[in-house]
Amino acid sequence: LALLLEAGANVNARDRWDSVALYYACLAGHADAARMLLEAGAVCAERTFDGDRCHYAALNLDLRRLLKSFEARPPPLAPLPAALRTTFLACPANRAAYLEMLLQEGATAEAAALAEAEGFGPTDGASTGSLFPPDITFYVDGKPIEAHRIILCARSPFFEHKFETDWKNRKEVRFSNKKLSFGALYNLIHFFYADRLEAPVDEMESLSRTCKVCKCEELRKLVDKEILHLRFALYKSTSKLGLENSQSPRRFILLGQSLPREDRLPSALRRVLQKCLANSREEEFKKTLANEICRNWKDDDLADLTVKVDDTVFRCHQVILASRSEYFKTRLSRTVDFLEGNNRVHASLGLPFLEEHDLSTEAFEKMLEYMYTDNLEHMDPTQV
């Protein structure tokens, strides 16, 4: 089991009998195996189909207490989605919507625990202490959702196309389609940041339509599969035995590891990083004119920050660097107009400019790779 988990096996995958590995571990009384699966991210929330079965099938009270403890305090997200989730929930409108969800009866203990991990509870007010400002706001039924273009473009071909065309210079987008629900769009955008989707079962039809419009095909397939599964799985629910509080709506939880690797958050941001690195330029400031650089520079990577290291200028994204690094967050928040120095090349580019010293371009590139992907490939031992 340890080898499978280390290899990245999907701990929430179902077999042809609609059972997950955690269900069998609970049924057979294998507490050690159950703990390993829970630590790897197995869903155990009672208000989900899989979690409900695991709680009911648990062989003894020790296993039930184990499930309850992980539901009350689930394993933390990986550093990348955890950092971006914090940024998403730091936006006042997003935070208010999430707190409203927590206050609604039926919010899972997992959701409350994740909120506690972010440092706020159901009675807290919105705070901008850790806020990195959004650059786009959507309105659905008059309620706002704040977001960052680069995250949306990285996860959705629909948003990528819209921000290149119709919404290129817009700060607000108002939706009037009555088939689009606020909850579905909010939960989907939240998933783009956190790689963790949680939604009420009764909103899954709307969520599926939203995934289809946003061209998130693999996610839509999983949602549609779950919708079909739930239609024919009611007989397996403990609700028929009177063991479930009917006032608490059932919920659907999906982790990014259930998607193909190329559709997960790290892979999406790796593609963004590769485009940025391809657009970066080595510049000879004494020989190259500013207008020549501007003429050859591409803006298809949505970069909103340039960082000069030696003779290389890296195109980056403020929200990624600020979310992942307190150092960059502080520099970006304290720099007047985000411009350092009087370099006319970067002033003409219209992008914020930072300059790093005592750092090699290779080392900085590896730093970017980790900040964007939570991983390092082909690490040269001499760079350590």
LINWOUR-V854825 format. One record per residue. N is the residue number from 1. PSI is psi in whole degrees, -180 to 180 (NA if undefined). OMEGA is omega in degrees with one decimal (* if undefined). BURIAL is b if it has 16 or more other ideal C-beta (glycine too) atoms within 10 Angstrom, else e. Layout:
N_PSI_OMEGA_BURIAL / N_PSI_OMEGA_BURIAL
This chain:
1_-42_179.7_e / 2_-40_179.7_e / 3_-41_178.7_e / 4_-42_179.9_e / 5_-39_178.1_e / 6_-30_179.8_e / 7_-4_176.9_e / 8_25_179.8_e / 9_146_178.9_e / 10_108_-174.7_b / 11_-13_-179.0_b / 12_15_178.2_b / 13_141_178.7_e / 14_150_173.9_b / 15_-172_-175.7_e / 16_-9_175.7_e / 17_17_177.5_e / 18_34_-178.4_e / 19_144_177.3_b / 20_168_-177.3_b / 21_-37_-179.4_b / 22_-35_178.3_b / 23_-46_-179.4_b / 24_-38_178.4_b / 25_-41_178.5_b / 26_-41_-178.7_b / 27_-38_-177.9_b / 28_-7_178.4_e / 29_23_-179.8_e / 30_88_-175.6_b / 31_-40_-179.1_b / 32_-44_178.6_e / 33_-40_178.9_b / 34_-42_179.2_b / 35_-42_179.0_b / 36_-42_179.8_b / 37_-41_179.0_b / 38_-41_178.7_b / 39_-25_178.9_e / 40_-2_175.4_b / 41_15_178.1_b / 42_135_-178.7_b / 43_128_-179.4_b / 44_11_-179.4_b / 45_130_-176.0_b / 46_-27_-176.6_b / 47_9_172.8_b / 48_160_-178.9_b / 49_-50_-177.0_b / 50_-43_-179.9_b / 51_-38_178.3_b / 52_-44_-179.7_b / 53_-38_-179.7_b / 54_-43_179.0_b / 55_-42_-177.3_b / 56_-34_-175.8_b / 57_-9_-176.4_b / 58_129_-172.6_b / 59_-31_-176.4_e / 60_174_-177.5_e / 61_-31_178.7_e / 62_-42_178.5_e / 63_-39_178.8_b / 64_-40_176.6_b / 65_-37_177.3_e / 66_-45_178.6_b / 67_-43_180.0_b / 68_-40_-178.2_e / 69_-38_179.4_e / 70_-28_175.5_b / 71_-37_179.3_b / 72_-29_179.9_e / 73_82_-177.8_e / 74_160_177.7_b / 75_144_-179.0_e / 76_154_173.9_e / 77_160_173.9_b / 78_158_-174.3_b / 79_-43_-177.4_e / 80_-58_178.8_b / 81_-32_178.3_b / 82_-43_-179.6_b / 83_-43_-179.5_b / 84_-35_176.7_b / 85_-41_176.8_b / 86_-42_178.2_b / 87_-42_179.5_b / 88_-47_-176.9_b / 89_-13_175.5_b / 90_-19_175.3_b / 91_126_-172.2_b / 92_-44_-178.0_b / 93_-41_-180.0_b / 94_-40_179.5_b / 95_-44_180.0_b / 96_-42_179.6_e / 97_-39_-179.6_b / 98_-41_177.6_b / 99_-36_176.5_b / 100_-40_177.2_e / 101_-40_179.5_b / 102_-33_-178.3_b / 103_-20_178.7_e / 104_141_179.7_e / 105_132_-179.9_e / 106_-6_174.3_e / 107_135_-173.6_b / 108_157_175.7_b / 109_-31_178.0_b / 110_-45_-179.7_b / 111_-42_178.9_b / 112_-39_179.8_b / 113_-40_177.8_b / 114_-38_177.3_b / 115_-41_178.3_b / 116_-38_179.2_e / 117_-28_177.7_e / 118_-7_175.4_b / 119_19_175.9_e / 120_159_-178.7_b / 121_-178_-174.7_e / 122_-22_-177.2_e / 123_0_-177.8_e / 124_151_173.3_e / 125_166_179.5_e / 126_143_179.6_e / 127_142_179.1_e / 128_18_-176.0_e / 129_-37_-178.7_e / 130_19_-174.0_e / 131_130_164.3_b / 132_118_-165.4_b / 133_139_173.7_e / 134_160_177.5_b / 135_6_175.6_b / 136_141_177.5_b / 137_128_176.8_b / 138_145_176.3_b / 139_123_176.0_e / 140_121_-176.0_b / 141_32_178.4_e / 142_-2_-178.6_e / 143_135_-174.2_e / 144_150_168.7_b / 145_121_-177.6_b / 146_142_-174.9_b / 147_178_179.3_b / 148_130_-172.8_b / 149_-43_-172.8_b / 150_-36_178.7_b / 151_-44_-179.7_b / 152_-43_-179.4_b / 153_-35_-179.9_b / 154_-30_-173.5_b / 155_-17_-172.2_b / 156_120_175.3_b / 157_-31_178.8_e / 158_-51_179.9_b / 159_-37_179.1_b / 160_-45_179.6_b / 161_-43_-177.6_e / 162_-40_-178.7_b / 163_-17_174.7_b / 164_-19_-174.2_e / 165_-96_-170.1_e / 166_-35_-173.7_e / 167_19_-170.2_b / 168_-43_-175.7_e / 169_18_-176.4_e / 170_145_176.1_e / 171_-20_179.8_e / 172_145_174.9_e / 173_125_179.8_b / 174_126_-179.8_e / 175_135_179.4_e / 176_-2_-179.4_e / 177_120_-176.7_e / 178_-18_178.8_e / 179_-14_179.3_e / 180_123_178.8_b / 181_148_178.4_b / 182_-44_-177.5_b / 183_-42_-178.5_b / 184_-47_-179.2_b / 185_-40_179.2_b / 186_-48_-178.4_b / 187_-35_179.0_b / 188_-46_179.3_b / 189_-38_175.0_b / 190_-40_177.2_b / 191_-38_178.5_b / 192_-36_-179.2_b / 193_-46_-168.4_b / 194_-13_-174.7_b / 195_30_177.7_b / 196_121_-176.5_b / 197_129_173.1_b / 198_126_-176.9_b / 199_149_173.9_b / 200_144_-178.7_b / 201_-36_-177.3_b / 202_-6_176.2_e / 203_5_-173.1_b / 204_-32_176.3_b / 205_-46_177.7_e / 206_-38_177.9_b / 207_-40_178.4_b / 208_-43_178.1_b / 209_-40_179.8_b / 210_-41_176.7_b / 211_-38_-180.0_b / 212_-45_179.2_e / 213_-41_-178.1_b / 214_0_177.2_b / 215_37_172.8_e / 216_76_-168.1_b / 217_-44_-177.8_e / 218_-39_177.2_e / 219_-42_178.9_b / 220_-40_179.1_b / 221_-42_179.7_e / 222_-40_178.4_b / 223_-45_179.0_b / 224_-39_177.8_b / 225_-39_179.0_e / 226_-38_177.4_b / 227_-47_179.0_e / 228_-41_-179.6_e / 229_-43_-177.1_e / 230_-30_-179.9_e / 231_-31_-175.7_e / 232_13_-176.4_e / 233_8_-176.7_e / 234_-29_-178.0_e / 235_-16_179.4_e / 236_-2_-175.4_e / 237_145_177.8_b / 238_-7_-179.0_e / 239_-30_179.5_e / 240_-19_-179.9_e / 241_3_179.8_e / 242_20_-176.6_e / 243_-1_-175.5_e / 244_140_176.7_b / 245_112_-174.8_e / 246_-17_-179.9_e / 247_-13_-178.2_e / 248_111_-177.3_e / 249_147_178.1_b / 250_153_-176.0_b / 251_158_178.6_b / 252_127_178.9_b / 253_130_179.3_b / 254_132_177.8_b / 255_153_-177.9_b / 256_-27_-179.1_b / 257_-15_177.3_b / 258_-17_179.0_b / 259_158_170.7_b / 260_150_-173.5_e / 261_-38_-175.9_e / 262_-14_-180.0_e / 263_4_179.7_b / 264_163_-176.3_b / 265_-49_-179.0_b / 266_-39_179.8_b / 267_-39_179.0_b / 268_-44_-179.9_b / 269_-24_174.3_b / 270_-40_177.6_b / 271_-38_176.3_e / 272_-46_-179.3_b / 273_-42_180.0_b / 274_-38_177.6_e / 275_-40_178.7_b / 276_-44_-179.6_b / 277_-36_178.2_b / 278_-30_-179.4_e / 279_-8_178.4_b / 280_156_-174.2_b / 281_141_167.1_e / 282_125_-171.1_e / 283_136_171.0_b / 284_98_-170.3_e / 285_-27_-176.8_e / 286_-16_-174.7_e / 287_-20_-173.3_e / 288_131_179.7_e / 289_151_-177.2_e / 290_-43_-175.9_b / 291_-28_176.9_e / 292_-39_178.3_e / 293_-46_-179.2_b / 294_-38_-177.0_e / 295_-32_-175.9_e / 296_-8_-174.0_e / 297_135_178.7_b / 298_153_177.1_e / 299_20_-177.6_e / 300_0_179.0_e / 301_1_179.9_b / 302_25_177.9_b / 303_141_177.6_b / 304_21_-179.9_b / 305_140_172.1_b / 306_137_179.0_b / 307_120_-179.6_b / 308_125_175.3_b / 309_117_-171.6_b / 310_-123_-179.8_e / 311_14_179.7_e / 312_134_176.4_b / 313_116_-178.5_b / 314_134_173.7_b / 315_126_-173.7_b / 316_-177_179.3_b / 317_125_-175.5_b / 318_-40_-175.6_b / 319_-34_179.0_b / 320_-50_-177.4_b / 321_-40_-179.5_b / 322_-34_179.5_b / 323_-33_-171.8_b / 324_-16_-173.6_b / 325_120_176.1_e / 326_-31_179.1_e / 327_-51_-179.7_e / 328_-35_177.7_b / 329_-43_179.5_b / 330_-44_-179.3_e / 331_-43_-178.5_b / 332_-35_-177.9_b / 333_-23_-175.1_e / 334_-15_-176.9_e / 335_128_-179.1_e / 336_121_-179.3_e / 337_17_178.4_e / 338_24_-179.3_b / 339_127_176.7_e / 340_130_178.3_e / 341_-174_-178.1_e / 342_36_-176.3_e / 343_116_-174.4_b / 344_-25_178.7_e / 345_-49_-175.3_b / 346_-28_173.5_b / 347_-39_-179.8_e / 348_-26_177.7_e / 349_-21_179.3_b / 350_16_180.0_e / 351_145_173.2_b / 352_147_-172.7_b / 353_127_172.8_b / 354_153_178.6_b / 355_130_-180.0_e / 356_141_179.6_b / 357_163_177.2_e / 358_39_-179.4_e / 359_134_179.9_e / 360_156_178.6_e / 361_-37_179.9_b / 362_-43_179.9_e / 363_-41_179.9_e / 364_-37_177.9_b / 365_-39_177.4_b / 366_-37_175.6_b / 367_-44_178.1_b / 368_-42_-179.3_b / 369_-43_180.0_b / 370_-41_-179.0_e / 371_-33_-178.9_b / 372_-27_-169.2_b / 373_-8_-174.9_b / 374_20_-174.9_b / 375_157_174.7_e / 376_129_177.3_e / 377_142_175.3_e / 378_52_-179.5_e / 379_124_176.9_e / 380_122_-178.7_e / 381_-28_-179.2_e / 382_-17_-179.4_e / 383_-13_-176.2_e / 384_NA_*_e
